[in-house]
């Protein structure tokens, strides 16, 4: 009798549990679907070492060049925050497409096997045969990862103005070109990476926050952007190839040009600090040492040189 009552109680409990689950969680939805409360999935994490000269620091250097931080009360902080989000998150998401599937997060199984219902992108179409590759194809990644990043980037750029729209368009062109060259030549061009990581973010911050400069000031500011782009190109070559003579020539020429530029801008005190920060590069080059630990020194030199121009232009 006790066993029968216990069985009945257990059966009633199971029935209540089953009913509760049907009401609260439909069987057709799993945890993955219930975890997505938005149309677009965006995840944030620190992807690089904090002291690497990438888009965020280049944009800050461009801001320092304008001298806008000298009067923080007059700075448009909302526009600055939007610009940093555009450069660091959205432009980064677009540029990551240049690396192909290996540089992207895995798209879920349903997304990977989904078909693109366009006649010129079907399996046997000429366009699909031309663009196929990356194992099972890259189109699901382009449509589900690249397109949302491009749309949101242009939306934010539209708020910031014409300069942001133009530079975002240039970044998209660089990304497509880099992806094409990687597919045809087997490697991602370092110069395009440097343009995307240094030149464009720097130019965006300068265009948004520069005061009414004369022609001389603009030439000096653009020269500094170009020299640091060359320096980053040379440093990247040495990171990729080890002891690389063309990379050392690029770095040496860029460092010499930066020092000359600070002399022209009449910033002798900052010049001393920049020279001190550049010296370990050549000590490491003479000893054939790896340059990885010098990135923090290069970043410091970049910020000091930008701050020097911001105080003198």
N, C-alpha and C positions, 0 to 999 in steps of 0.2 A: 504493500500500500504506500509506504514511504517512497519507494523507488518510482512508482507511478506519478505521485505528486511532484517529485523532484524533476522527472522527465517533462511533465506538463509545464512546470515553471521555466525550465530551460527552453522548451519549445516556444513559449510565449515571449521569452526574452530575445530569442533569435528572430522571431517574427517582428518584434518592435525595432530591433536593430536594422533588419533588412528594410523595413518601411522607412525608418529615419534616413538611411543612406539613399533610398530612392528619391526622397523629397529634397535632401540637402545636396547630394552629388549625383547627377544623372550618370548612368552607366556609360553613356557615349563620350563623356569627357574624362580625360586622365589628368594627372597632376601637371603635366607640361602645358596643356591648354589652359587650365585654371590659373597657372602662374602668370599668364600673359594678360594683363588688364588694359593694354594699349595696342593700337594698330601697328606701331613701329617699335621694335625691340632695340634698345640702346643700352649697352653695358660699358661702364667706365672702369679703367684700371691704369696703373702706372706702367707704361710699356718700355720706357727708356730710363737710363740713369739720369738723375735730376740735373747734373751739370753738363749734359750734352747740349751742344749749340744747335737746337732745333727751333721750330717755329715760334714757340712761346718766348724764348729768350731773344730771338731775332726781332719780334714785335716789340718787346720791351726796350731793346737797343734803339729801334726806330723812334720810340716814344722819347727816350732820353736825348736823342739827337735833336728833337724839336725844342727841347727845353721846357716842355709843358709841365713837368713835375716841379719846376721851380715855383709855380703858382698853382698849387693843388686846388685852391678854392675856385679857380676859373676853369678847371678841367671838367670835361663832360664825362663823368665816370660811367654813366650808362652806356654811352657809345664805346668807351674803352672796354668794358666788360663784354659787350657784344663782339667787339673786334677780336678779343682774346679767345672767346668761344669759337668764333669763325675760324681763326687761324689754327688753334690747337686741336679742336675736336673735329670740326666739319671738313676743313681742308685736309687734315690728317686722314680722315675716313675716305676721302676721295683719292688721295695719293696712294693709299694702301692698295687700291685696286691695281696699281701698276705692278705690284709684286705677284699678282695672280692668286690662285687658290691657296698656295702655300703661305701667303701673308694674311689670309682672311680666316675668321672664325668659321667653323664648319656649319653649313646650313643644314637644317634638320632633314631627315630622310624624306618626308613628304615634299619638302621644297626641292630637293635634288632631283626627284623623279618626276616632278611636275613638268608638263609639256608647255611649250611656248606656242600658242595658237596663232602663228603668223606664217603665211605660205612661204615666205622667203627665208624662214628660220627652221623649217622642217628638216628631218634627219637627212634626206637625200638632196636637199637644195644646195646650189653652188655656194651661197653665202654661209650656210652652216658648215660645209666642208672646208671653206676657207678659214673660218673662225673657230672650228672645233679644236679640241686639244684639252690640256689640263685634265687628263683622264676622261671623266664623263661629261666634259664641257663646262664652259664658264658662264653661259647665259643665265642660269638660275642665280648665280652670284651677282651678275651685273644688274639684273632686274630687281632682285630682292635686297641687295646690299648697296650697290652703287647708285642706283636711281634715287632711292630715298635720301641718301647723303647729298647728292647733287641738288635735289629739289629744296631741301632744308637750307643748304648753304646759300643758294640763290635767294631764298626768302629772307635770310638774315642779312645778306649783302644788300638787298633792296632797301632795307631799313637804314643801313649805313651810308648808302649813296652810290653815285656813279663810279667812283674809284674802286670801291669794293666789288661792284658788279664786273668791272673790267678785269680786275685781278683774279676774281674767281673764274671767269671765263678762260683766262690764260692758264690757270692751274689745271682746269679740265683738259685743255689742249695738251699741256705738258704730260698729264697722266696718260692720255690716249697715246701720245707719241712714245712715252717710256714703255708702255705695255707692248706696243708694236715692235719697238727695237729689241725688247727683251725676248719676244717670240722669234724674231728673225736673226738676231745676233747672239742670243743665248745669255745675255747679261743685261742688268739694269744700268743705264748710263749714269755715272757718278755726277756728271755736270748737271743733269736734269734734277737729280736728287738735291743738289746744293741750291739750285734755283728755287725749288719748291720749299726747301727747309730754311733758307736764309733770305734770299733776295725778295721774294714775294711778300712774306710777312713783314719784313722791314719796310718795304715800300708802302704797304697798307697803312701801317702806323704813322709813317711820315706824311702820307697824303691826307690822312684824317686829321692830324693834330699839328701840322707844321704852321707856324705863323706866316706873316706876309714877308717871306724871304726875297732877297734880290737874287739876281742870276748867279752871282759868285757863291752865295750861300748854298743854293741848290746844287751847283756843280761840286762843291766840297762834300755835301751830304751824299750825293749819288756816287762820288768817288769812293767814299768810305764803304758804302754798300757793296760796290763792285770788288773792292780789295778784300773784304771779309768773305765774299763769295769765293774768290780765288783761293783764299787761305783754307776755307772749308773743303774746297775741291782737292787741294794738295794733301790736307790732313786725311781726307777720306781715302785717297789713293794709297797713302802709307798704311792706313788701317787694313785695306783690302789686300795689298800686295807685299806687305812688309817694308823693307828698305827700298823705296821707290825714288829714283833720281828725278824723274819729271815732277813727282809730287813735292820733293824737297825744293826744286826750283820754283814751283808755284808758291809754296809757303814762304820761301826766302824773299821772292819778289813782292809778295803781298805784305809781309812784315816791314820791309824797307819802305814800301809805298805808304803804309799806315804811319810810320814814323815821320816821313816827309810831310804828310798831310797835317800831322799835329804841329809840326814846325810852322807850316803855312798858316795854320789857325791860331798860332801864338799861344800854345798850351804847353809850356816847358815842364811844368810840374807833373802833369799827367804823362808826358812823354817819358819821363824817368821811370815811372811805375810800369808803363807798357814795355819798355826795354827790359826791365828786370823780369817781367812775366814771360818775355819771349826767350830769354837766355837759356832756360832749361831745355827748350826744344833742340837747340844745337848741341848741347852737351849730350843729350840722348842720341842725336844723329851721329855724332862722332863715335860713340860707344856702341852703335847699332842696337840700341835698346828699343823696346816697344813704346809707342806713343800713347797708349791707352790712358795712362795716369796723368797725362798732360792736359787732358780736356778741360779740367777745372781751371787751369792756368789760362788757357785760350779763352774760356768763357769770361774770366775776370778781365783779361785784356780787351775783349770785345766791349764789355760794359763800360770800362774806364775810358776807352777811346770815344765811344758814343756820348758819354757824359761830358767829356772834354769839349766836343763840338757843340753840344747843347748849351754849354756855358759861354762859348765864344762867338757862335754864329748870330 
